[in-house]
């Protein structure tokens, strides 16, 4: 078997390597694929927030064991998975945007339990921290968090109707499976009967039972956590092409389902997901030939250039690159704790507004693209919504305002700030992953021009970006985000 290093790619590339749209008979008997990732897995529940590296590791497991209303095609397009269910807009508009998500009656969890709207209700509760319960979920970053009203569930338990406070661009993918309602509720309430456990969970939501919701949230975060010891098989779950055979924080073994009409079809019979402590450990595994497929990431401890050089030197390996469905972005924080809090930037001539615009003018986009395109050439993106390969991309960038900031203009940034005398409180705290090589370069290039243009930026990097975002005490964020149309 050829060995590959996937550079600047996401877990979608690995998932595409072992699944596809072919019939179930496409599984090649007795095939085994060892996949390496440069961080330890922390949770079978990929919807729990964690460090950026842990989230990526957990997502590997999720991609191969889950299904949803939409799949991502090889060219970056969302494709409806009607065998799983349908998502249809019931009411459009700027407020009370309503979508009905209807599950196929045939879809089931790996243990045979039907997948129902109660499973989607779990994700909604986590996305909204319903009832004040702390789910610590990454789903809070999706459009589902904007559905503040309790969703309705049809009498047959198959249709989940969510009403969003405003239209959300990711409505097709915002409602997704996290963990099974029956496993979550059985463990939260100490019940053996799945039906009774689900009813208690639904009752807790409808009555806003604080004690029960807190128990559910705690179980959501902790019950599926991975460690050096193998997780109990009673906590395994799958709705996708692969079922779990064993799971620790360093290795998860997956076996292809024998039959699954709503899943992407498996190609490889057994997949061993191997999770290493850091990029250096993965590098050693690559050199030793212990993995067949690995994702390369840029880190301060092991830049991508070094890793690819090692791959070239390792007999039998090749490397490739692929579009990830993600972009490197600078995101302004308009939260209450930010220098750019919404109330402070309402006036276009306020100090905060001008500082924000100066920051955007300072972004050395071409220099960043040149610096980061070594050794893999990157593609420029001017859209948060569409990939550059999608038909809607050109029309979007013509009207989304990005044209005002396509060229770095330090002189313009200086003009914007000239009116004000900045004091020590006028500091723009830029958050990014301290272990991410690309984002360190991005900050250093930005900072090189910041002082001369009177736009003082502060390095607020941390290894735990998720926790820092939750605290909200930052002004701008450098990081990798999903393009909305790619899910």
Kinemage of the C-alpha trace (Angstrom):
@kinemage 1
@onewidth
@group {chain A} dominant
@subgroup {mainchain}
@vectorlist {calphas} color= white
{ca unk a 1} P 0.000 0.000 0.000
{ca unk a 2} L 1.274 3.471 -0.870
{ca unk a 3} L 1.900 5.712 2.097
{ca unk a 4} L 0.749 9.341 1.965
{ca unk a 5} L 1.165 12.499 3.972
{ca unk a 6} L -1.770 14.855 3.447
{ca unk a 7} L -0.515 18.427 3.722
{ca unk a 8} L -2.658 21.395 4.740
{ca unk a 9} L -5.761 19.234 4.666
{ca unk a 10} L -8.557 18.488 7.080
{ca unk a 11} L -10.110 15.269 8.297
{ca unk a 12} L -12.416 15.377 5.271
{ca unk a 13} L -9.487 14.193 3.155
{ca unk a 14} L -8.906 11.205 5.415
{ca unk a 15} L -12.634 10.433 5.451
{ca unk a 16} L -12.700 10.569 1.642
{ca unk a 17} L -9.807 8.120 1.531
{ca unk a 18} L -11.733 5.401 3.359
{ca unk a 19} L -15.352 6.172 2.392
{ca unk a 20} L -17.146 7.027 -0.810
{ca unk a 21} L -20.410 6.856 -2.699
{ca unk a 22} L -19.918 3.316 -3.971
{ca unk a 23} L -22.176 0.424 -2.844
{ca unk a 24} L -21.424 -1.474 0.353
{ca unk a 25} L -19.785 -4.288 -1.644
{ca unk a 26} L -16.905 -1.901 -2.396
{ca unk a 27} L -15.297 -2.802 0.941
{ca unk a 28} L -12.046 -4.595 0.167
{ca unk a 29} L -11.804 -7.680 2.437
{ca unk a 30} L -8.976 -7.829 4.978
{ca unk a 31} L -7.756 -4.295 4.249
{ca unk a 32} L -6.291 -2.227 7.082
{ca unk a 33} L -5.382 1.465 7.033
{ca unk a 34} L -3.315 3.155 9.760
{ca unk a 35} L -4.034 6.890 9.969
{ca unk a 36} L -1.854 9.221 12.051
{ca unk a 37} L -2.777 12.535 13.680
{ca unk a 38} L -0.545 14.827 15.726
{ca unk a 39} L -2.679 15.193 18.866
{ca unk a 40} L -4.290 12.880 21.382
{ca unk a 41} L -8.004 12.247 21.049
{ca unk a 42} L -9.956 13.401 24.094
{ca unk a 43} L -13.613 12.548 23.513
{ca unk a 44} L -15.853 10.367 21.355
{ca unk a 45} L -18.260 13.301 21.575
{ca unk a 46} L -16.736 15.663 19.018
{ca unk a 47} L -19.249 18.358 19.995
{ca unk a 48} L -17.392 19.042 23.259
{ca unk a 49} L -15.108 22.094 23.084
{ca unk a 50} L -11.416 21.466 23.594
{ca unk a 51} L -8.066 22.706 22.335
{ca unk a 52} L -7.846 23.178 18.563
{ca unk a 53} L -5.608 20.125 18.172
{ca unk a 54} L -7.843 17.896 20.306
{ca unk a 55} L -10.938 19.043 18.410
{ca unk a 56} L -9.234 18.022 15.140
{ca unk a 57} L -8.358 14.612 16.579
{ca unk a 58} L -11.889 14.031 17.849
{ca unk a 59} L -13.286 15.109 14.492
{ca unk a 60} L -11.412 12.248 12.797
{ca unk a 61} L -13.543 9.785 14.744
{ca unk a 62} L -16.733 11.748 14.111
{ca unk a 63} L -16.231 11.951 10.331
{ca unk a 64} L -15.966 8.177 9.980
{ca unk a 65} L -18.721 7.220 12.430
{ca unk a 66} L -21.426 9.800 11.705
{ca unk a 67} L -24.042 10.662 9.089
{ca unk a 68} L -26.100 13.779 8.483
{ca unk a 69} L -28.559 15.613 6.252
{ca unk a 70} L -25.771 16.747 3.912
{ca unk a 71} L -22.438 15.371 2.735
{ca unk a 72} L -19.526 17.309 1.283
{ca unk a 73} L -18.640 16.290 -2.268
{ca unk a 74} L -15.102 16.044 -3.627
{ca unk a 75} L -15.433 19.510 -5.214
{ca unk a 76} L -16.570 21.184 -2.004
{ca unk a 77} L -20.323 21.227 -2.670
{ca unk a 78} L -22.960 20.261 -0.123
{ca unk a 79} L -24.998 17.296 -1.363
{ca unk a 80} L -28.308 16.342 0.259
{ca unk a 81} L -28.292 12.909 1.897
{ca unk a 82} L -31.986 12.121 1.445
{ca unk a 83} L -31.557 8.551 2.669
{ca unk a 84} L -30.711 10.042 6.072
{ca unk a 85} L -33.410 12.715 5.953
{ca unk a 86} L -34.358 16.132 4.628
{ca unk a 87} L -33.943 19.755 5.736
{ca unk a 88} L -36.549 22.151 4.361
{ca unk a 89} L -37.186 25.831 5.072
{ca unk a 90} L -40.699 26.148 6.501
{ca unk a 91} L -40.595 29.924 6.959
{ca unk a 92} L -38.060 32.337 5.540
{ca unk a 93} L -37.345 35.911 6.562
{ca unk a 94} L -35.013 37.917 8.769
{ca unk a 95} L -36.737 36.771 11.976
{ca unk a 96} L -38.375 33.520 13.047
{ca unk a 97} L -36.513 31.681 10.289
{ca unk a 98} L -37.897 28.141 10.548
{ca unk a 99} L -36.482 24.870 9.224
{ca unk a 100} L -38.007 21.392 9.452
{ca unk a 101} L -35.486 18.549 9.722
{ca unk a 102} L -37.130 15.197 8.988
{ca unk a 103} L -35.302 11.919 9.614
{ca unk a 104} L -35.805 8.772 7.562
{ca unk a 105} L -37.585 6.071 9.620
{ca unk a 106} L -34.818 3.655 8.620
{ca unk a 107} L -31.825 5.405 10.225
{ca unk a 108} L -30.416 3.765 13.336
{ca unk a 109} L -27.534 4.015 15.761
{ca unk a 110} L -24.962 1.233 15.746
{ca unk a 111} L -26.747 -0.532 18.645
{ca unk a 112} L -29.991 -0.708 16.655
{ca unk a 113} L -31.741 2.139 18.486
{ca unk a 114} L -33.691 4.373 16.031
{ca unk a 115} L -32.290 7.855 15.416
{ca unk a 116} L -35.054 10.312 16.252
{ca unk a 117} L -35.660 14.013 16.769
{ca unk a 118} L -34.706 13.514 20.437
{ca unk a 119} L -31.119 13.000 19.242
{ca unk a 120} L -31.244 16.351 17.458
{ca unk a 121} L -32.727 17.911 20.600
{ca unk a 122} L -29.521 16.909 22.427
{ca unk a 123} L -27.470 18.947 19.967
{ca unk a 124} L -29.842 21.906 20.284
{ca unk a 125} L -29.617 21.873 24.102
{ca unk a 126} L -25.815 21.807 23.838
{ca unk a 127} L -25.698 24.591 21.241
{ca unk a 128} L -27.838 26.896 23.382
{ca unk a 129} L -26.668 25.824 26.865
{ca unk a 130} L -30.374 25.468 27.485
{ca unk a 131} L -31.619 26.189 30.967
{ca unk a 132} L -28.236 27.605 31.944
{ca unk a 133} L -26.649 24.148 31.848
{ca unk a 134} L -22.980 24.205 30.848
{ca unk a 135} L -22.531 21.764 27.951
{ca unk a 136} L -19.205 23.354 26.909
{ca unk a 137} L -20.063 22.546 23.307
{ca unk a 138} L -18.471 23.597 20.037
{ca unk a 139} L -22.010 23.640 18.626
{ca unk a 140} L -22.350 27.090 20.163
{ca unk a 141} L -20.327 28.312 17.180
{ca unk a 142} L -22.985 27.066 14.735
{ca unk a 143} L -26.227 28.669 13.626
{ca unk a 144} L -28.117 26.276 15.910
{ca unk a 145} L -27.174 28.515 18.845
{ca unk a 146} L -29.494 31.146 17.330
{ca unk a 147} L -32.553 28.911 17.837
{ca unk a 148} L -33.501 30.239 21.275
{ca unk a 149} L -37.020 28.741 21.320
{ca unk a 150} L -37.489 25.082 22.247
{ca unk a 151} L -37.816 23.172 18.943
{ca unk a 152} L -40.953 21.173 18.259
{ca unk a 153} L -40.960 17.417 17.671
{ca unk a 154} L -43.601 15.691 15.536
{ca unk a 155} L -45.846 12.994 16.992
{ca unk a 156} L -43.919 10.267 15.160
{ca unk a 157} L -40.646 11.598 16.606
{ca unk a 158} L -39.038 12.040 13.185
{ca unk a 159} L -39.382 15.777 12.453
{ca unk a 160} L -37.447 18.356 14.435
{ca unk a 161} L -38.556 21.922 13.660
{ca unk a 162} L -36.202 24.697 14.741
{ca unk a 163} L -37.101 28.381 14.764
{ca unk a 164} L -34.058 30.618 14.533
{ca unk a 165} L -34.055 34.180 15.885
{ca unk a 166} L -32.683 35.272 12.518
{ca unk a 167} L -31.726 33.664 9.219
{ca unk a 168} L -28.552 31.563 9.508
{ca unk a 169} L -26.329 30.728 6.526
{ca unk a 170} L -25.422 27.249 7.800
{ca unk a 171} L -28.998 26.000 8.303
{ca unk a 172} L -28.284 22.920 6.178
{ca unk a 173} L -25.525 21.685 8.490
{ca unk a 174} L -26.207 23.447 11.815
{ca unk a 175} L -28.502 20.650 13.016
{ca unk a 176} L -26.353 17.548 13.347
{ca unk a 177} L -25.990 14.489 15.535
{ca unk a 178} L -23.691 14.661 18.554
{ca unk a 179} L -24.316 11.810 21.016
{ca unk a 180} L -27.368 9.494 21.160
{ca unk a 181} L -30.151 10.741 23.400
{ca unk a 182} L -30.736 7.264 24.810
{ca unk a 183} L -27.103 6.724 25.857
{ca unk a 184} L -26.814 10.251 27.227
{ca unk a 185} L -30.030 10.091 29.247
{ca unk a 186} L -29.482 6.526 30.519
{ca unk a 187} L -26.107 7.529 31.930
{ca unk a 188} L -27.275 10.939 33.197
{ca unk a 189} L -30.257 9.534 35.089
{ca unk a 190} L -29.036 6.024 35.933
{ca unk a 191} L -31.828 4.370 33.948
{ca unk a 192} L -31.647 1.052 32.085
{ca unk a 193} L -34.654 1.577 29.812
{ca unk a 194} L -33.844 3.691 26.723
{ca unk a 195} L -37.428 4.843 26.089
{ca unk a 196} L -37.906 5.980 29.685
{ca unk a 197} L -34.552 7.772 29.640
{ca unk a 198} L -35.418 9.666 26.441
{ca unk a 199} L -38.816 10.682 27.824
{ca unk a 200} L -37.175 12.033 30.969
{ca unk a 201} L -34.709 14.043 28.872
{ca unk a 202} L -37.513 15.514 26.746
{ca unk a 203} L -39.487 16.316 29.900
{ca unk a 204} L -36.426 18.020 31.415
{ca unk a 205} L -36.195 20.270 28.352
{ca unk a 206} L -39.902 21.085 28.154
{ca unk a 207} L -40.109 21.862 31.885
{ca unk a 208} L -36.626 23.427 32.126
{ca unk a 209} L -35.740 21.049 34.956
{ca unk a 210} L -32.466 22.586 36.133
{ca unk a 211} L -31.188 19.545 38.050
{ca unk a 212} L -31.852 17.118 35.197
{ca unk a 213} L -30.397 19.481 32.588
{ca unk a 214} L -27.236 19.912 34.658
{ca unk a 215} L -26.935 16.119 34.900
{ca unk a 216} L -27.348 15.804 31.125
{ca unk a 217} L -24.755 18.530 30.466
{ca unk a 218} L -22.230 16.933 32.798
{ca unk a 219} L -22.703 13.531 31.143
{ca unk a 220} L -22.454 15.142 27.684
{ca unk a 221} L -18.997 16.482 28.572
{ca unk a 222} L -17.566 13.639 30.618
{ca unk a 223} L -19.151 10.242 29.884
{ca unk a 224} L -17.518 9.774 26.473
{ca unk a 225} L -14.083 11.156 27.416
{ca unk a 226} L -11.104 9.111 26.259
{ca unk a 227} L -8.079 8.129 28.336
{ca unk a 228} L -5.215 5.625 28.270
{ca unk a 229} L -7.723 2.981 29.367
{ca unk a 230} L -10.194 1.597 26.846
{ca unk a 231} L -13.633 3.196 26.987
{ca unk a 232} L -16.497 0.838 27.834
{ca unk a 233} L -18.157 -0.620 24.725
{ca unk a 234} L -21.503 0.308 26.288
{ca unk a 235} L -20.662 3.936 25.456
{ca unk a 236} L -19.771 3.317 21.809
{ca unk a 237} L -22.052 4.876 19.198
{ca unk a 238} L -22.108 5.296 15.448
{ca unk a 239} L -24.477 6.505 12.758
{ca unk a 240} L -21.959 6.329 9.913
{ca unk a 241} L -19.911 3.991 7.745
{ca unk a 242} L -17.795 2.619 10.597
{ca unk a 243} L -18.498 1.120 14.021
{ca unk a 244} L -16.090 1.307 16.932
{ca unk a 245} L -14.186 -1.763 18.052
{ca unk a 246} L -11.989 -0.126 20.713
{ca unk a 247} L -11.184 3.398 21.847
{ca unk a 248} L -8.399 5.028 23.878
{ca unk a 249} L -6.859 8.489 23.620
{ca unk a 250} L -4.003 7.099 21.497
{ca unk a 251} L -5.848 4.688 19.197
{ca unk a 252} L -9.391 4.140 17.972
{ca unk a 253} L -10.098 1.016 15.925
{ca unk a 254} L -12.995 1.204 13.462
{ca unk a 255} L -14.630 -1.617 11.491
{ca unk a 256} L -16.736 -1.082 8.364
{ca unk a 257} L -20.477 -1.590 8.747
{ca unk a 258} L -21.838 -4.595 6.863
{ca unk a 259} L -24.901 -2.646 5.729
{ca unk a 260} L -25.927 1.014 5.933
{ca unk a 261} L -28.170 2.565 3.272
{ca unk a 262} L -27.813 6.160 4.560
{ca unk a 263} L -24.031 6.121 5.131
{ca unk a 264} L -21.139 6.893 2.877
{ca unk a 265} L -19.902 3.449 1.890
{ca unk a 266} L -16.709 2.141 3.450
{ca unk a 267} L -13.780 1.179 1.213
{ca unk a 268} L -11.349 -0.165 3.831
{ca unk a 269} L -12.419 -2.921 6.228
{ca unk a 270} L -10.475 -1.780 9.312
{ca unk a 271} L -9.196 1.716 10.090
{ca unk a 272} L -6.772 2.282 12.956
{ca unk a 273} L -6.807 5.944 13.942
{ca unk a 274} L -3.520 6.596 15.743
{ca unk a 275} L -3.199 9.720 17.858
{ca unk a 276} L 0.275 10.987 18.787
{ca unk a 277} L 1.240 13.362 21.577
{ca unk a 278} L 2.609 16.019 19.221
{ca unk a 279} L 3.870 16.538 15.627
{ca unk a 280} L 7.338 15.255 16.526
{ca unk a 281} L 5.878 11.933 17.654
{ca unk a 282} L 3.905 11.703 14.406
{ca unk a 283} L 7.092 12.519 12.487
{ca unk a 284} L 8.816 9.589 14.211
{ca unk a 285} L 5.888 7.319 13.321
{ca unk a 286} L 6.133 8.414 9.690
{ca unk a 287} L 9.856 7.618 9.634
{ca unk a 288} L 9.213 4.224 11.245
{ca unk a 289} L 6.493 3.379 8.714
{ca unk a 290} L 3.859 2.941 11.419
{ca unk a 291} L 1.198 4.946 9.584
{ca unk a 292} L -0.097 4.734 6.008
{ca unk a 293} L -1.827 8.109 5.905
{ca unk a 294} L -1.082 11.184 8.012
{ca unk a 295} L -2.248 14.756 8.135
{ca unk a 296} L 0.533 17.329 8.228
{ca unk a 297} L 0.015 20.444 10.332
{ca unk a 298} L 2.171 23.529 10.715
{ca unk a 299} L 3.355 23.987 14.294
{ca unk a 300} L 5.991 26.123 15.962
{ca unk a 301} L 7.799 22.975 17.118
{ca unk a 302} L 7.748 21.229 13.730
{ca unk a 303} L 7.090 23.420 10.670
{ca unk a 304} L 5.503 21.776 7.652
{ca unk a 305} L 8.672 22.233 5.581
{ca unk a 306} L 10.607 20.042 8.018
{ca unk a 307} L 7.904 17.384 8.122
{ca unk a 308} L 7.687 17.147 4.341
{ca unk a 309} L 11.460 16.865 4.088
{ca unk a 310} L 11.222 13.924 6.463
{ca unk a 311} L 8.485 12.389 4.323
{ca unk a 312} L 10.655 12.675 1.221
{ca unk a 313} L 13.448 10.894 3.059
{ca unk a 314} L 11.189 8.086 4.316
{ca unk a 315} L 11.063 5.193 1.842
{ca unk a 316} L 7.628 4.529 0.387
{ca unk a 317} L 5.992 7.853 1.269
{ca unk a 318} L 4.567 10.513 -0.993
{ca unk a 319} L 2.823 13.714 -0.029
{ca unk a 320} L -0.154 15.495 -1.505
{ca unk a 321} L -2.307 18.518 -0.767
{ca unk a 322} L -6.042 18.990 -0.957
{ca unk a 323} L -8.629 21.706 -0.503
{ca unk a 324} L -9.831 21.643 3.056
{ca unk a 325} L -13.158 23.480 3.103
{ca unk a 326} L -11.564 25.841 5.637
{ca unk a 327} L -9.954 29.268 5.420
{ca unk a 328} L -7.393 31.115 7.486
{ca unk a 329} L -9.315 34.143 8.718
{ca unk a 330} L -9.069 37.255 10.865
{ca unk a 331} L -12.308 37.519 12.816
{ca unk a 332} L -13.324 40.648 14.728
{ca unk a 333} L -14.900 40.056 18.144
{ca unk a 334} L -17.920 42.325 18.700
{ca unk a 335} L -18.702 40.835 22.101
{ca unk a 336} L -19.199 42.911 25.241
{ca unk a 337} L -15.645 42.315 26.520
{ca unk a 338} L -13.980 43.362 23.278
{ca unk a 339} L -12.411 46.710 22.354
{ca unk a 340} L -14.695 46.430 19.322
{ca unk a 341} L -17.892 45.780 21.301
{ca unk a 342} L -20.952 46.389 19.114
{ca unk a 343} L -22.053 49.478 21.024
{ca unk a 344} L -18.617 51.054 20.554
{ca unk a 345} L -18.513 50.634 16.774
{ca unk a 346} L -22.035 51.819 15.965
{ca unk a 347} L -20.596 55.231 15.113
{ca unk a 348} L -18.409 54.856 12.031
{ca unk a 349} L -16.204 57.730 13.276
{ca unk a 350} L -15.688 56.422 16.800
{ca unk a 351} L -12.201 55.521 17.960
{ca unk a 352} L -13.090 51.810 18.074
{ca unk a 353} L -14.540 51.851 14.538
{ca unk a 354} L -11.509 53.567 13.096
{ca unk a 355} L -9.147 51.243 14.957
{ca unk a 356} L -11.027 48.225 13.567
{ca unk a 357} L -10.843 49.561 10.006
{ca unk a 358} L -7.156 50.359 10.470
{ca unk a 359} L -6.538 46.772 11.605
{ca unk a 360} L -8.245 45.439 8.479
{ca unk a 361} L -6.279 47.833 6.271
{ca unk a 362} L -3.063 46.562 7.829
{ca unk a 363} L -3.637 42.900 6.959
{ca unk a 364} L -0.670 41.954 4.713
{ca unk a 365} L -2.728 39.488 2.699
{ca unk a 366} L -0.379 38.954 -0.224
{ca unk a 367} L 2.651 38.706 2.063
{ca unk a 368} L 0.776 36.147 4.161
{ca unk a 369} L -0.132 34.131 1.094
{ca unk a 370} L 3.471 34.178 -0.112
{ca unk a 371} L 4.890 33.277 3.314
{ca unk a 372} L 2.445 30.461 3.954
{ca unk a 373} L 2.594 28.955 0.466
{ca unk a 374} L 5.804 27.093 1.317
{ca unk a 375} L 6.003 24.248 0.495
{ca unk a 376} L 2.322 23.872 -0.489
{ca unk a 377} L 0.770 26.624 -2.599
{ca unk a 378} L -2.327 28.106 -0.949
{ca unk a 379} L -5.368 29.595 -2.657
{ca unk a 380} L -6.518 33.115 -1.841
{ca unk a 381} L -10.050 33.415 -0.484
{ca unk a 382} L -12.241 36.497 -0.132
{ca unk a 383} L -15.366 34.762 1.136
{ca unk a 384} L -16.546 33.232 4.388
{ca unk a 385} L -19.447 31.581 2.552
{ca unk a 386} L -18.131 29.946 -0.621
{ca unk a 387} L -15.001 28.069 -1.644
{ca unk a 388} L -13.058 29.585 -4.532
{ca unk a 389} L -13.996 26.532 -6.622
{ca unk a 390} L -17.730 27.062 -6.183
{ca unk a 391} L -19.831 28.769 -8.850
{ca unk a 392} L -21.223 31.361 -6.417
{ca unk a 393} L -17.789 32.552 -5.255
{ca unk a 394} L -17.154 35.336 -7.803
{ca unk a 395} L -20.588 36.922 -7.336
{ca unk a 396} L -20.175 36.791 -3.556
{ca unk a 397} L -16.801 38.558 -3.469
{ca unk a 398} L -18.125 41.312 -5.717
{ca unk a 399} L -20.695 42.369 -3.124
{ca unk a 400} L -19.390 41.254 0.295
{ca unk a 401} L -17.166 44.285 0.974
{ca unk a 402} L -13.862 42.438 0.759
{ca unk a 403} L -12.703 44.655 -2.115
{ca unk a 404} L -11.986 47.490 0.359
{ca unk a 405} L -9.305 45.417 2.107
{ca unk a 406} L -7.650 43.379 -0.646
{ca unk a 407} L -4.408 45.370 -0.592
{ca unk a 408} L -2.484 46.257 2.558
{ca unk a 409} L -2.607 50.022 3.069
{ca unk a 410} L -0.513 51.113 6.070
{ca unk a 411} L -0.894 54.776 5.034
{ca unk a 412} L -4.679 54.495 5.157
{ca unk a 413} L -4.460 52.797 8.561
{ca unk a 414} L -2.338 55.680 9.863
{ca unk a 415} L -4.873 58.227 8.561
{ca unk a 416} L -7.738 56.432 10.273
{ca unk a 417} L -5.987 56.614 13.649
{ca unk a 418} L -4.442 60.093 13.302
{ca unk a 419} L -7.433 61.825 14.877
{ca unk a 420} L -7.047 60.105 18.252
{ca unk a 421} L -4.420 60.035 20.971
{ca unk a 422} L -4.183 56.427 22.045
{ca unk a 423} L -3.512 55.519 25.654
{ca unk a 424} L -2.599 52.195 27.289
{ca unk a 425} L -6.182 50.963 27.059
{ca unk a 426} L -6.108 51.258 23.270
{ca unk a 427} L -4.619 47.845 22.629
{ca unk a 428} L -5.983 45.316 20.152
{ca unk a 429} L -5.640 41.849 21.685
{ca unk a 430} L -5.097 39.337 18.881
{ca unk a 431} L -5.897 35.745 19.825
{ca unk a 432} L -4.432 32.730 18.021
{ca unk a 433} L -3.168 29.215 18.703
{ca unk a 434} L 0.306 29.537 20.217
{ca unk a 435} L 1.279 26.179 18.712
{ca unk a 436} L 0.184 27.034 15.171
{ca unk a 437} L 3.102 27.974 12.941
{ca unk a 438} L 0.976 29.682 10.268
{ca unk a 439} L -0.870 31.885 12.720
{ca unk a 440} L 2.379 32.911 14.433
{ca unk a 441} L 3.676 34.076 11.053
{ca unk a 442} L 0.419 35.941 10.396
{ca unk a 443} L 0.645 37.820 13.696
{ca unk a 444} L 4.299 38.728 13.204
{ca unk a 445} L 3.612 40.126 9.730
{ca unk a 446} L 0.668 42.144 11.032
{ca unk a 447} L 2.637 43.427 14.013
{ca unk a 448} L 5.477 44.597 11.780
{ca unk a 449} L 3.282 47.396 10.449
{ca unk a 450} L 1.057 47.994 13.453
{ca unk a 451} L 3.279 50.248 15.541
{ca unk a 452} L 4.146 52.667 12.734
{ca unk a 453} L 0.471 53.080 11.843
{ca unk a 454} L -0.544 53.726 15.470
{ca unk a 455} L -2.522 50.483 15.657
{ca unk a 456} L -1.121 48.794 18.765
{ca unk a 457} L -1.677 45.029 18.663
{ca unk a 458} L -0.936 42.614 21.493
{ca unk a 459} L -0.017 38.943 21.171
{ca unk a 460} L -2.750 37.114 23.124
{ca unk a 461} L -1.908 33.651 21.828
{ca unk a 462} L -2.650 30.576 23.923
{ca unk a 463} L -2.531 26.786 23.458
{ca unk a 464} L -6.206 26.620 24.525
{ca unk a 465} L -7.982 28.876 22.036
{ca unk a 466} L -11.434 27.415 22.732
{ca unk a 467} L -11.276 28.460 26.396
{ca unk a 468} L -10.063 31.946 25.472
{ca unk a 469} L -12.894 32.393 22.976
{ca unk a 470} L -15.393 31.312 25.630
{ca unk a 471} L -14.030 33.973 28.028
{ca unk a 472} L -14.453 36.609 25.311
{ca unk a 473} L -11.541 38.803 26.411
{ca unk a 474} L -9.968 39.283 22.982
{ca unk a 475} L -10.516 41.716 20.118
{ca unk a 476} L -9.560 39.772 17.008
{ca unk a 477} L -8.879 36.126 16.245
{ca unk a 478} L -6.513 34.541 13.741
{ca unk a 479} L -7.588 31.007 12.986
{ca unk a 480} L -8.968 28.366 10.697
{ca unk a 481} L -12.742 28.399 10.211
{ca unk a 482} L -15.151 26.395 8.073
{ca unk a 483} L -16.431 27.984 4.884
{ca unk a 484} L -20.153 28.140 5.642
{ca unk a 485} L -21.344 26.389 2.469
{ca unk a 486} L -18.979 23.473 3.132
{ca unk a 487} L -20.450 22.664 6.541
